[in-house]
Amino acid sequence: MKAVAEAGRGRAMGEADGGGRSGLPADDAVRASVAQLEALGLGKSAVYERSTTSAVTTSWGVRWDEENIARDLLQNFYDANRGELGRVTIDAGGEVVRVAGPAAHDLEQLFYLGSEKDPAANVGQYGEGFKAAAMCLVRDFGIHPVARSGDRAVCIRLSAESVAKTKLRPLVYDWFKVAKSFSGTELILPHTSPKLRAAMQTGLSHFLYEGNPLVGRKRWESYDGAFALYDSPERGGGAIFYRNLRRAVVPDIPVVLVIDKSYARIEKLIQSDRDRNAFGEKLIKIFYEIFARSALKGVRDAQQIIVEAARPVWSRGHALLAAISEAGRFWNAWPEATARKVFGDRFYARAHPNNASEHLRFEAVEKRWQGEGREPLPGYFAQFGVANARAHLEKAEQTNLEESRRAPTSAEREAIDLLVLVLRDLAPEVHAIFAKDRTTYLVAQTDEVLGALKKGRSYRSREVFLAERLFEGDFALALATFLHEHAHVFGHDGDRGFTDALTEILETVVRARSSLDRVERRWAKARARVLDEREREGRRTTSEPVLRERLGALDEMQLRALLERIPAVVVERVLDDAPSHDDE
């Protein structure tokens, strides 16, 4: 914007005004500015220079309260005196508020919009703050601010005349040269209310600096200084500082979070925020997410500081804690030792079931914990190592799995060695992989345990799980299962590497089928030794009498349906081996 008019250029107070009083300009409004300077102790020997009319008018849609006005007035002192804020004084003991700083200021910059401030180092970038605050003071509070620096002073008021064909009244700047020079810069606000005086007295607390009464001891800082964490002296809550400006409060948690780095997600929402009030709920959530993911990633000490400070709100939860927990999904949860140090054994994190079965199981665990006097916390506290029904049951199941698998017996080991020889002959490439590293063969007691063990097996694992009943079955099933499990070294079920390897093995089996008869006879002997061993130990997993009993319980239709599910080649082989009537 530019000035649209100038009036009274070069008129000295010693000139005759033609209005009946010697020594004053003819314009009543300018005379009022002179009177104000005299009342403030600046008017004696002051020389009136000119008046400039601003393009800023009463139509400007900024409606700031006392707090926002104080913030933007004091921003100029903050920016100009970064290295010596301790020398900035604020006298708000009476109706006249005076703010003074050691740095001199070109008062012309208070008139023109636009800024040459370094965006990376300063709070304000657009030069609008002082103009907006001045308009609010004059228009809404009837206060005409005065600024002085060096031997110049300026009084700001509303024009007595409206812009042509409108009701808009612009700001007018009355410029003076004063006899007594001021080495720094002083801003004077006459006729202030108690609320405005209080806001001005604490106005510098809007900015991040050493000595800010709202910022306590520094607890942590990132290596590059882009993030920092402080205690808050205010026990009821803390504050959020983004690029040196206090943007919002942290309710109920006495910590101060600092981001001194530009983030596009935040800038996009505040770039048109003339009032700098855009840190609503949405933007605070984004701030929490950025701080949690970028600042606290892997920094468990800083996480712990915040979580411990939030103790009074653990039970009802907090958006900041939820953000830290959510970001924690990208790294490991707190170790048990840290969680026990912070929470003890007095709490549990609510588990959220996915179905009715889980609901019943989780409910049983949580009721037991409640009976022990534990208090429930939001589910995301599980990321902080707090006991959780889902994790508790999964750990118990894993323990059961570990206990339900065992090393092969001597007879089972002989059967496995036989299958390993077949693997070497049929799939030398697969065998070489397992022979290179130590392979562990484990036996699972049930198919359910076997499935769970397979599910938890890692890619390219050298652990091979076999069900107990495999050793009691026929050679074809045992060999097919054994080859299938070893082919997993190339991938999981459905992976191209796995299917290609299994196809190649099956092709070899078909080509070498005649040579497997001899191995099958050896398997029958190994199988018999396994059955004898289990019979002696009283742990045989299948029983022919039981099987006959189950078959005898089936009617004709059920037997036919069962027979249709058996491959034709198997039925044909059984029929060929069955005694004929002629043999009888």
KEPA-125157 format. One record per residue (C-alpha): residue number from 1; chain; y, x, z. Coordinates in Angstrom, 1 decimal, always signed. Layout:
> NUM, A, Y, X, Z
...
***
This chain:
> 1, A, +0.0, +0.0, +0.0
> 2, A, +3.6, +1.0, -0.4
> 3, A, +6.9, +0.1, +1.2
> 4, A, +8.4, -2.8, -0.7
> 5, A, +12.0, -2.5, +0.6
> 6, A, +14.3, -0.2, +2.5
> 7, A, +17.5, -1.3, +4.4
> 8, A, +20.3, +0.4, +6.1
> 9, A, +19.6, +3.8, +4.7
> 10, A, +21.5, +6.6, +6.4
> 11, A, +23.5, +4.4, +8.8
> 12, A, +24.6, +6.3, +11.9
> 13, A, +25.2, +4.6, +15.2
> 14, A, +28.8, +6.0, +15.2
> 15, A, +29.7, +3.9, +12.1
> 16, A, +31.8, +0.7, +12.5
> 17, A, +29.4, -2.2, +12.1
> 18, A, +32.0, -4.7, +11.0
> 19, A, +30.4, -7.2, +13.4
> 20, A, +32.7, -6.8, +16.3
> 21, A, +31.0, -4.1, +18.3
> 22, A, +31.5, -0.4, +17.5
> 23, A, +28.7, +2.1, +17.4
> 24, A, +25.8, -0.3, +16.4
> 25, A, +24.3, -1.2, +13.0
> 26, A, +25.3, -4.6, +11.7
> 27, A, +21.6, -5.9, +11.6
> 28, A, +20.8, -7.9, +14.8
> 29, A, +17.2, -6.9, +14.6
> 30, A, +18.0, -3.2, +14.3
> 31, A, +20.4, -3.6, +17.2
> 32, A, +17.5, -5.0, +19.2
> 33, A, +15.5, -1.9, +18.4
> 34, A, +18.4, +0.3, +19.6
> 35, A, +18.6, -1.7, +22.8
> 36, A, +14.9, -1.2, +23.3
> 37, A, +15.2, +2.5, +22.9
> 38, A, +18.0, +2.5, +25.4
> 39, A, +15.9, +0.5, +27.9
> 40, A, +13.0, +3.0, +27.4
> 41, A, +15.4, +6.0, +28.0
> 42, A, +15.4, +7.1, +24.4
> 43, A, +18.6, +5.4, +23.0
> 44, A, +21.4, +7.6, +24.2
> 45, A, +22.7, +9.7, +21.2
> 46, A, +19.9, +8.2, +19.0
> 47, A, +20.9, +8.1, +15.3
> 48, A, +19.7, +5.2, +13.2
> 49, A, +18.2, +6.5, +9.9
> 50, A, +16.8, +3.6, +8.0
> 51, A, +14.4, +0.6, +8.1
> 52, A, +11.3, +0.3, +5.9
> 53, A, +9.5, -2.9, +5.2
> 54, A, +5.7, -2.7, +5.1
> 55, A, +3.4, -4.6, +2.8
> 56, A, +1.4, -5.5, +6.0
> 57, A, +2.3, -9.1, +6.8
> 58, A, +1.4, -11.8, +9.3
> 59, A, -1.3, -13.1, +6.9
> 60, A, -3.5, -10.1, +7.7
> 61, A, -6.7, -11.6, +9.0
> 62, A, -7.1, -9.2, +11.9
> 63, A, -7.0, -11.0, +15.2
> 64, A, -7.8, -8.3, +17.8
> 65, A, -8.0, -8.8, +21.6
> 66, A, -6.6, -6.3, +24.1
> 67, A, -9.7, -4.2, +24.1
> 68, A, -9.8, -3.7, +20.3
> 69, A, -6.0, -3.0, +20.2
> 70, A, -6.3, -0.3, +22.9
> 71, A, -9.3, +1.3, +21.1
> 72, A, -7.5, +1.7, +17.8
> 73, A, -4.2, +2.8, +19.3
> 74, A, -6.0, +5.5, +21.3
> 75, A, -8.1, +6.6, +18.3
> 76, A, -5.0, +8.4, +16.9
> 77, A, -4.8, +10.4, +20.1
> 78, A, -8.5, +11.1, +20.2
> 79, A, -8.5, +12.4, +16.6
> 80, A, -5.4, +14.5, +17.0
> 81, A, -6.4, +16.0, +20.4
> 82, A, -10.2, +16.6, +20.1
> 83, A, -10.0, +20.0, +21.7
> 84, A, -7.8, +19.1, +24.6
> 85, A, -8.4, +15.4, +25.5
> 86, A, -7.9, +16.4, +29.1
> 87, A, -4.2, +16.7, +28.4
> 88, A, -3.9, +13.2, +27.0
> 89, A, -2.2, +11.0, +29.6
> 90, A, -2.1, +7.3, +30.0
> 91, A, +0.5, +5.8, +32.3
> 92, A, -0.3, +2.1, +32.7
> 93, A, +1.1, +1.6, +36.2
> 94, A, +3.8, -0.9, +35.2
> 95, A, +4.8, -3.3, +32.4
> 96, A, +5.6, -0.3, +30.2
> 97, A, +2.5, +1.6, +29.1
> 98, A, +3.0, +5.2, +27.9
> 99, A, +0.3, +7.3, +26.1
> 100, A, +1.1, +11.0, +25.5
> 101, A, -0.8, +13.8, +23.8
> 102, A, +0.0, +17.5, +23.2
> 103, A, -0.5, +17.3, +19.4
> 104, A, +2.6, +16.5, +17.3
> 105, A, +2.2, +13.7, +14.7
> 106, A, +4.0, +12.9, +11.4
> 107, A, +5.3, +9.4, +12.2
> 108, A, +5.4, +8.6, +8.5
> 109, A, +1.6, +8.3, +8.6
> 110, A, +1.9, +5.3, +10.9
> 111, A, +3.6, +3.5, +8.0
> 112, A, +1.5, +4.3, +4.9
> 113, A, -2.1, +3.0, +4.5
> 114, A, -4.7, +5.6, +3.5
> 115, A, -6.1, +8.6, +5.3
> 116, A, -6.9, +12.2, +4.8
> 117, A, -9.2, +12.4, +7.8
> 118, A, -12.5, +14.2, +7.3
> 119, A, -15.1, +11.4, +7.2
> 120, A, -17.7, +13.7, +8.8
> 121, A, -15.6, +14.5, +11.8
> 122, A, -13.4, +11.5, +12.6
> 123, A, -13.9, +8.0, +13.7
> 124, A, -11.3, +6.3, +11.4
> 125, A, -11.3, +6.9, +7.7
> 126, A, -9.1, +4.3, +6.1
> 127, A, -5.8, +4.6, +8.1
> 128, A, -5.8, +0.9, +8.9
> 129, A, -6.4, +1.0, +12.6
> 130, A, -2.8, +1.6, +13.8
> 131, A, -1.3, -0.9, +11.3
> 132, A, -3.7, -3.6, +12.4
> 133, A, -3.1, -2.9, +16.1
> 134, A, +0.7, -3.0, +15.5
> 135, A, +0.5, -6.3, +13.7
> 136, A, -1.6, -7.8, +16.5
> 137, A, +0.8, -6.5, +19.1
> 138, A, +4.0, -7.8, +17.4
> 139, A, +2.6, -11.1, +16.0
> 140, A, +0.2, -12.2, +18.8
> 141, A, +1.6, -10.6, +21.9
> 142, A, +5.3, -10.2, +21.2
> 143, A, +5.2, -6.5, +21.9
> 144, A, +7.3, -4.1, +19.8
> 145, A, +5.6, -0.6, +20.0
> 146, A, +7.6, +2.6, +19.9
> 147, A, +6.3, +6.0, +18.8
> 148, A, +8.0, +9.3, +19.0
> 149, A, +7.2, +12.9, +18.1
> 150, A, +9.5, +15.9, +17.8
> 151, A, +13.1, +14.6, +17.3
> 152, A, +12.1, +11.3, +15.6
> 153, A, +11.2, +7.9, +16.9
> 154, A, +10.2, +4.6, +15.2
> 155, A, +10.4, +1.0, +16.5
> 156, A, +8.0, -1.5, +14.9
> 157, A, +9.0, -5.2, +14.6
> 158, A, +8.5, -8.3, +12.4
> 159, A, +11.0, -8.9, +9.7
> 160, A, +13.5, -11.7, +10.4
> 161, A, +13.0, -12.9, +6.8
> 162, A, +9.9, -14.2, +5.1
> 163, A, +8.6, -12.9, +1.8
> 164, A, +10.0, -14.9, -1.1
> 165, A, +8.5, -18.4, -1.5
> 166, A, +6.1, -17.8, +1.4
> 167, A, +6.0, -18.0, +5.2
> 168, A, +4.7, -14.4, +5.4
> 169, A, +6.7, -12.0, +7.5
> 170, A, +6.1, -8.3, +7.1
> 171, A, +6.2, -5.5, +9.6
> 172, A, +9.4, -3.5, +9.6
> 173, A, +9.8, +0.1, +10.8
> 174, A, +13.2, +1.2, +12.2
> 175, A, +13.5, +5.0, +12.1
> 176, A, +15.7, +7.0, +14.5
> 177, A, +16.6, +10.6, +15.2
> 178, A, +16.7, +11.2, +18.9
> 179, A, +18.6, +14.0, +20.7
> 180, A, +15.8, +15.0, +23.1
> 181, A, +12.8, +16.4, +21.2
> 182, A, +9.3, +15.6, +22.4
> 183, A, +6.8, +18.5, +21.8
> 184, A, +3.7, +16.2, +21.4
> 185, A, +3.4, +12.5, +20.5
> 186, A, +4.1, +9.5, +22.7
> 187, A, +3.3, +5.9, +22.2
> 188, A, +5.2, +3.3, +24.3
> 189, A, +4.3, -0.3, +24.8
> 190, A, +6.9, -2.4, +26.7
> 191, A, +6.3, -5.8, +28.3
> 192, A, +2.5, -5.5, +28.5
> 193, A, +0.2, -7.9, +30.2
> 194, A, -2.2, -6.8, +33.0
> 195, A, -5.1, -7.3, +30.7
> 196, A, -3.6, -5.0, +28.0
> 197, A, -2.6, -2.4, +30.6
> 198, A, -6.2, -2.3, +31.9
> 199, A, -7.6, -2.0, +28.3
> 200, A, -5.2, +0.9, +27.6
> 201, A, -6.0, +2.6, +30.9
> 202, A, -9.7, +2.8, +29.9
> 203, A, -9.1, +3.0, +26.1
> 204, A, -10.4, +6.5, +25.6
> 205, A, -13.8, +5.5, +26.9
> 206, A, -14.4, +4.0, +23.4
> 207, A, -14.9, +7.6, +22.1
> 208, A, -17.5, +10.2, +22.8
> 209, A, -16.0, +13.2, +24.6
> 210, A, -16.7, +15.3, +27.7
> 211, A, -15.3, +13.5, +30.6
> 212, A, -15.8, +9.9, +29.3
> 213, A, -16.4, +7.9, +32.5
> 214, A, -19.1, +5.8, +30.7
> 215, A, -21.1, +8.9, +29.8
> 216, A, -23.1, +10.7, +32.5
> 217, A, -25.4, +13.8, +32.5
> 218, A, -26.8, +14.8, +29.2
> 219, A, -30.6, +14.5, +29.4
> 220, A, -31.7, +15.5, +25.9
> 221, A, -30.3, +16.6, +22.5
> 222, A, -31.9, +17.2, +19.2
> 223, A, -32.0, +20.7, +17.8
> 224, A, -29.3, +19.9, +15.2
> 225, A, -27.0, +17.9, +17.6
> 226, A, -27.4, +14.7, +15.5
> 227, A, -29.0, +12.8, +18.4
> 228, A, -28.4, +12.9, +22.1
> 229, A, -29.4, +11.0, +25.2
> 230, A, -27.3, +10.7, +28.4
> 231, A, -27.5, +8.9, +31.7
> 232, A, -25.1, +6.0, +32.2
> 233, A, -23.1, +5.8, +35.4
> 234, A, -23.1, +2.0, +34.9
> 235, A, -26.3, +0.9, +36.5
> 236, A, -26.3, -2.4, +34.8
> 237, A, -26.5, -0.9, +31.3
> 238, A, -25.5, +1.8, +28.9
> 239, A, -23.8, +2.3, +25.6
> 240, A, -24.4, +3.1, +21.9
> 241, A, -22.2, +5.7, +20.2
> 242, A, -22.4, +6.0, +16.5
> 243, A, -20.4, +8.8, +14.9
> 244, A, -18.3, +9.3, +18.1
> 245, A, -17.3, +5.6, +18.4
> 246, A, -18.7, +3.3, +21.1
> 247, A, -20.1, +0.4, +19.1
> 248, A, -22.2, -1.6, +21.5
> 249, A, -23.8, -1.8, +24.9
> 250, A, -27.4, -1.2, +25.9
> 251, A, -28.0, -4.1, +28.1
> 252, A, -29.9, -3.5, +31.4
> 253, A, -30.9, +0.1, +30.7
> 254, A, -28.5, +2.8, +32.1
> 255, A, -28.8, +5.2, +29.2
> 256, A, -26.3, +6.3, +26.5
> 257, A, -27.7, +6.7, +23.0
> 258, A, -25.8, +8.9, +20.5
> 259, A, -26.2, +9.2, +16.7
> 260, A, -23.7, +11.7, +15.3
> 261, A, -25.0, +11.4, +11.7
> 262, A, -24.3, +9.0, +8.9
> 263, A, -27.1, +6.6, +8.0
> 264, A, -27.0, +4.5, +4.8
> 265, A, -28.6, +1.5, +6.5
> 266, A, -25.8, +1.4, +9.1
> 267, A, -23.0, +2.4, +6.8
> 268, A, -23.8, -0.4, +4.4
> 269, A, -23.3, -3.0, +7.1
> 270, A, -20.1, -1.5, +8.6
> 271, A, -18.3, -0.3, +5.5
> 272, A, -16.2, -3.5, +5.3
> 273, A, -16.0, -3.9, +9.0
> 274, A, -12.2, -3.7, +9.6
> 275, A, -12.6, -4.8, +13.2
> 276, A, -15.4, -2.4, +13.9
> 277, A, -17.3, -5.2, +15.6
> 278, A, -20.3, -5.2, +13.2
> 279, A, -22.7, -3.9, +15.8
> 280, A, -24.3, -7.3, +16.3
> 281, A, -27.9, -7.9, +17.1
> 282, A, -29.1, -7.0, +13.6
> 283, A, -27.3, -3.7, +13.5
> 284, A, -28.3, -2.8, +17.1
> 285, A, -31.9, -3.4, +16.1
> 286, A, -31.5, -1.0, +13.2
> 287, A, -29.8, +1.6, +15.5
> 288, A, -32.8, +1.3, +17.9
> 289, A, -35.2, +1.8, +15.0
> 290, A, -33.4, +4.9, +13.7
> 291, A, -33.1, +6.4, +17.1
> 292, A, -36.7, +5.8, +17.9
> 293, A, -38.2, +7.1, +14.7
> 294, A, -35.8, +9.9, +13.9
> 295, A, -34.8, +11.1, +17.3
> 296, A, -37.7, +10.4, +19.6
> 297, A, -40.6, +11.2, +17.2
> 298, A, -43.0, +13.3, +19.2
> 299, A, -40.3, +13.9, +21.9
> 300, A, -42.3, +12.4, +24.8
> 301, A, -39.9, +13.7, +27.5
> 302, A, -37.0, +11.8, +26.0
> 303, A, -39.1, +8.7, +25.6
> 304, A, -40.1, +9.0, +29.2
> 305, A, -36.5, +9.2, +30.4
> 306, A, -35.7, +5.9, +28.6
> 307, A, -38.9, +4.1, +29.8
> 308, A, -38.3, +5.1, +33.4
> 309, A, -34.7, +4.1, +33.3
> 310, A, -35.8, +0.7, +32.0
> 311, A, -38.1, +0.0, +35.1
> 312, A, -36.2, -3.1, +36.2
> 313, A, -36.8, -4.8, +32.9
> 314, A, -40.4, -3.7, +32.2
> 315, A, -41.9, -7.2, +33.0
> 316, A, -39.5, -9.1, +30.6
> 317, A, -39.3, -6.4, +28.0
> 318, A, -36.5, -4.9, +26.0
> 319, A, -35.7, -4.4, +22.3
> 320, A, -35.2, -0.6, +22.8
> 321, A, -38.6, -0.2, +24.4
> 322, A, -40.2, -2.3, +21.6
> 323, A, -38.6, -0.1, +19.0
> 324, A, -39.9, +3.1, +20.7
> 325, A, -43.4, +1.6, +20.9
> 326, A, -43.3, +0.4, +17.3
> 327, A, -42.3, +3.9, +16.1
> 328, A, -45.0, +5.3, +18.3
> 329, A, -47.6, +3.9, +15.9
> 330, A, -46.8, +6.9, +13.7
> 331, A, -47.8, +9.4, +16.4
> 332, A, -50.2, +9.4, +19.4
> 333, A, -49.9, +7.2, +22.4
> 334, A, -48.9, +8.6, +25.7
> 335, A, -51.8, +10.6, +27.3
> 336, A, -53.4, +9.1, +30.4
> 337, A, -51.9, +11.6, +32.8
> 338, A, -48.3, +10.8, +31.7
> 339, A, -48.9, +7.1, +31.8
> 340, A, -50.4, +7.3, +35.3
> 341, A, -47.4, +9.4, +36.5
> 342, A, -44.9, +6.7, +35.3
> 343, A, -46.8, +3.5, +35.8
> 344, A, -49.6, +4.3, +38.3
> 345, A, -52.3, +1.7, +38.3
> 346, A, -50.1, -1.3, +39.0
> 347, A, -49.7, -2.8, +35.5
> 348, A, -51.5, -3.8, +32.4
> 349, A, -50.3, -4.5, +28.9
> 350, A, -51.1, -8.0, +27.5
> 351, A, -53.6, -7.9, +24.7
> 352, A, -53.2, -10.2, +21.7
> 353, A, -56.6, -11.6, +20.5
> 354, A, -57.3, -12.3, +16.8
> 355, A, -59.8, -15.0, +17.4
> 356, A, -61.3, -17.2, +20.1
> 357, A, -64.1, -14.7, +21.0
> 358, A, -61.6, -12.0, +21.7
> 359, A, -59.4, -14.4, +23.7
> 360, A, -62.3, -15.1, +26.1
> 361, A, -63.2, -11.4, +26.4
> 362, A, -59.6, -10.3, +27.0
> 363, A, -58.9, -13.1, +29.4
> 364, A, -61.9, -12.0, +31.6
> 365, A, -60.6, -8.5, +31.8
> 366, A, -57.0, -9.5, +32.5
> 367, A, -58.1, -11.9, +35.2
> 368, A, -60.0, -9.1, +36.9
> 369, A, -56.9, -6.9, +36.8
> 370, A, -54.7, -9.7, +38.2
> 371, A, -57.1, -10.0, +41.1
> 372, A, -56.6, -6.3, +41.7
> 373, A, -52.8, -7.0, +42.0
> 374, A, -51.8, -5.6, +38.6
> 375, A, -48.7, -7.0, +36.9
> 376, A, -48.6, -8.0, +33.2
> 377, A, -46.3, -6.2, +30.8
> 378, A, -45.5, -6.9, +27.1
> 379, A, -48.3, -5.8, +24.8
> 380, A, -46.3, -2.9, +23.3
> 381, A, -46.6, -1.0, +26.6
> 382, A, -50.1, -0.1, +25.5
> 383, A, -48.4, +2.6, +23.4
> 384, A, -47.0, +4.1, +26.6
> 385, A, -50.6, +4.4, +27.9
> 386, A, -50.6, +1.3, +30.1
> 387, A, -54.1, -0.3, +30.4
> 388, A, -54.9, -2.9, +27.7
> 389, A, -57.8, -5.2, +27.5
> 390, A, -58.5, -4.4, +23.8
> 391, A, -58.5, -0.6, +24.4
> 392, A, -60.5, -1.1, +27.6
> 393, A, -63.3, -3.0, +25.9
> 394, A, -63.3, -0.6, +22.9
> 395, A, -63.6, +2.3, +25.2
> 396, A, -66.5, +0.6, +27.0
> 397, A, -68.2, -0.2, +23.8
> 398, A, -67.8, +3.4, +22.6
> 399, A, -69.4, +4.6, +25.9
> 400, A, -72.3, +2.2, +25.3
> 401, A, -72.6, +3.5, +21.8
> 402, A, -72.7, +7.1, +23.0
> 403, A, -75.4, +6.1, +25.5
> 404, A, -77.3, +4.0, +23.0
> 405, A, -77.9, +6.9, +20.6
> 406, A, -80.3, +9.7, +21.2
> 407, A, -81.9, +12.8, +19.7
> 408, A, -85.2, +12.3, +17.8
> 409, A, -88.4, +12.7, +19.6
> 410, A, -90.9, +15.4, +18.5
> 411, A, -92.9, +12.8, +16.3
> 412, A, -89.6, +11.5, +14.8
> 413, A, -88.5, +15.0, +14.2
> 414, A, -91.7, +15.7, +12.1
> 415, A, -91.0, +12.5, +10.1
> 416, A, -87.4, +13.6, +9.5
> 417, A, -88.5, +17.1, +8.4
> 418, A, -90.7, +15.5, +5.8
> 419, A, -87.9, +13.5, +4.4
> 420, A, -85.7, +16.6, +4.4
> 421, A, -88.2, +18.3, +2.1
> 422, A, -88.2, +15.3, -0.2
> 423, A, -84.3, +15.4, -0.2
> 424, A, -84.4, +19.2, -1.1
> 425, A, -86.7, +18.4, -4.1
> 426, A, -85.0, +15.3, -5.4
> 427, A, -81.3, +16.1, -4.7
> 428, A, -80.9, +19.9, -4.2
> 429, A, -77.1, +19.6, -4.5
> 430, A, -76.9, +17.1, -1.6
> 431, A, -79.4, +19.1, +0.4
> 432, A, -77.4, +22.3, -0.1
> 433, A, -74.3, +20.7, +1.4
> 434, A, -76.2, +19.6, +4.5
> 435, A, -78.0, +22.9, +4.8
> 436, A, -74.8, +24.9, +4.7
> 437, A, -73.5, +23.3, +7.9
> 438, A, -75.4, +22.2, +10.9
> 439, A, -76.6, +18.6, +10.4
> 440, A, -77.2, +16.4, +13.4
> 441, A, -79.8, +13.6, +13.2
> 442, A, -79.4, +10.8, +15.8
> 443, A, -81.5, +7.7, +16.4
> 444, A, -80.0, +4.4, +17.3
> 445, A, -81.9, +1.8, +19.3
> 446, A, -80.7, -1.3, +17.4
> 447, A, -79.3, -2.2, +14.1
> 448, A, -76.1, -3.4, +15.8
> 449, A, -75.6, +0.1, +17.4
> 450, A, -76.5, +1.7, +14.1
> 451, A, -73.8, -0.3, +12.2
> 452, A, -71.1, +0.5, +14.8
> 453, A, -72.0, +4.2, +14.7
> 454, A, -71.8, +4.3, +10.9
> 455, A, -68.4, +2.4, +11.0
> 456, A, -67.0, +5.1, +13.2
> 457, A, -68.4, +8.0, +11.2
> 458, A, -65.7, +10.2, +9.5
> 459, A, -65.7, +11.0, +5.8
> 460, A, -68.0, +13.9, +4.9
> 461, A, -69.6, +13.7, +8.3
> 462, A, -72.6, +15.9, +9.1
> 463, A, -74.0, +13.3, +11.5
> 464, A, -76.8, +11.1, +10.1
> 465, A, -77.8, +8.0, +12.0
> 466, A, -81.2, +6.4, +11.7
> 467, A, -82.6, +3.3, +13.2
> 468, A, -85.6, +3.4, +15.5
> 469, A, -87.5, +0.9, +13.3
> 470, A, -87.1, +3.1, +10.2
> 471, A, -89.9, +5.4, +11.5
> 472, A, -92.3, +2.4, +11.8
> 473, A, -91.6, +1.1, +8.2
> 474, A, -93.2, +2.2, +5.0
> 475, A, -92.3, +5.3, +3.0
> 476, A, -90.3, +3.6, +0.3
> 477, A, -87.8, +2.1, +2.8
> 478, A, -87.6, +5.2, +4.9
> 479, A, -86.9, +7.4, +1.8
> 480, A, -84.4, +5.0, +0.3
> 481, A, -82.5, +4.8, +3.6
> 482, A, -82.6, +8.6, +4.1
> 483, A, -81.2, +9.3, +0.7
> 484, A, -78.6, +6.6, +1.0
> 485, A, -77.2, +8.1, +4.3
> 486, A, -77.1, +11.6, +2.9
> 487, A, -75.2, +10.5, -0.3
> 488, A, -72.4, +9.5, +2.0
> 489, A, -71.3, +13.1, +2.0
> 490, A, -69.6, +12.2, -1.3
> 491, A, -67.8, +9.1, +0.0
> 492, A, -68.1, +5.7, +1.7
> 493, A, -70.0, +2.7, +0.2
> 494, A, -68.3, +1.7, -3.0
> 495, A, -66.6, +5.1, -3.6
> 496, A, -67.1, +6.6, -7.0
> 497, A, -68.4, +9.8, -5.6
> 498, A, -71.0, +8.0, -3.5
> 499, A, -72.2, +5.7, -6.2
> 500, A, -72.5, +8.6, -8.7
> 501, A, -74.5, +10.7, -6.3
> 502, A, -76.8, +7.8, -5.4
> 503, A, -77.4, +6.9, -9.0
> 504, A, -78.4, +10.5, -9.8
> 505, A, -80.8, +10.6, -6.9
> 506, A, -82.4, +7.3, -7.9
> 507, A, -82.8, +8.5, -11.5
> 508, A, -84.6, +11.6, -10.1
> 509, A, -86.8, +9.4, -7.9
> 510, A, -87.9, +7.3, -10.8
> 511, A, -88.8, +10.4, -12.9
> 512, A, -90.7, +12.0, -10.1
> 513, A, -92.3, +8.8, -8.8
> 514, A, -95.9, +10.0, -9.4
> 515, A, -95.4, +13.1, -7.3
> 516, A, -94.2, +11.0, -4.4
> 517, A, -97.7, +9.6, -3.8
> 518, A, -98.8, +12.7, -1.9
> 519, A, -95.6, +12.6, +0.2
> 520, A, -96.2, +8.9, +1.0
> 521, A, -99.7, +9.8, +2.4
> 522, A, -98.1, +12.4, +4.6
> 523, A, -95.5, +9.8, +5.7
> 524, A, -98.3, +7.4, +6.7
> 525, A, -99.6, +10.1, +9.1
> 526, A, -96.2, +10.9, +10.5
> 527, A, -95.6, +7.2, +11.0
> 528, A, -98.9, +6.8, +12.8
> 529, A, -97.9, +9.7, +15.2
> 530, A, -94.5, +8.0, +15.9
> 531, A, -96.3, +4.7, +16.7
> 532, A, -98.8, +6.4, +19.0
> 533, A, -95.9, +8.2, +20.7
> 534, A, -94.0, +5.0, +21.3
> 535, A, -97.1, +3.2, +22.4
> 536, A, -97.8, +5.8, +25.1
> 537, A, -94.1, +5.6, +26.2
> 538, A, -94.1, +1.8, +26.1
> 539, A, -91.1, +1.5, +23.8
> 540, A, -92.6, +0.5, +20.4
> 541, A, -89.9, -1.5, +18.6
> 542, A, -92.2, -3.7, +16.5
> 543, A, -95.4, -5.4, +17.2
> 544, A, -98.0, -6.7, +14.7
> 545, A, -99.1, -9.5, +17.1
> 546, A, -95.5, -10.7, +17.4
> 547, A, -95.1, -10.5, +13.7
> 548, A, -98.2, -12.6, +13.1
> 549, A, -96.9, -15.1, +15.6
> 550, A, -93.6, -15.4, +13.8
> 551, A, -95.3, -15.9, +10.5
> 552, A, -97.7, -18.4, +12.0
> 553, A, -94.8, -20.5, +13.1
> 554, A, -93.6, -20.9, +9.5
> 555, A, -94.6, -24.0, +7.5
> 556, A, -95.6, -23.8, +3.8
> 557, A, -92.1, -24.4, +2.4
> 558, A, -90.7, -21.6, +4.7
> 559, A, -93.6, -19.2, +3.7
> 560, A, -92.9, -19.9, +0.0
> 561, A, -89.2, -19.3, +0.4
> 562, A, -89.9, -16.0, +2.3
> 563, A, -92.4, -14.9, -0.5
> 564, A, -89.7, -15.5, -3.2
> 565, A, -87.4, -13.1, -1.5
> 566, A, -89.9, -10.3, -1.7
> 567, A, -89.7, -8.2, -4.9
> 568, A, -92.4, -9.0, -7.4
> 569, A, -93.5, -5.4, -7.7
> 570, A, -94.2, -5.4, -3.9
> 571, A, -96.2, -8.6, -4.0
> 572, A, -98.1, -7.3, -7.0
> 573, A, -99.0, -4.1, -5.2
> 574, A, -100.2, -6.0, -2.1
> 575, A, -102.3, -8.3, -4.3
> 576, A, -103.9, -5.3, -6.0
> 577, A, -104.7, -3.7, -2.6
> 578, A, -106.1, -7.0, -1.2
> 579, A, -109.9, -7.4, -1.2
> 580, A, -111.3, -9.7, -3.9
> 581, A, -113.9, -12.5, -3.4
> 582, A, -116.4, -10.4, -5.2
> 583, A, -115.9, -7.7, -2.6
> 584, A, -116.9, -10.1, +0.0
***
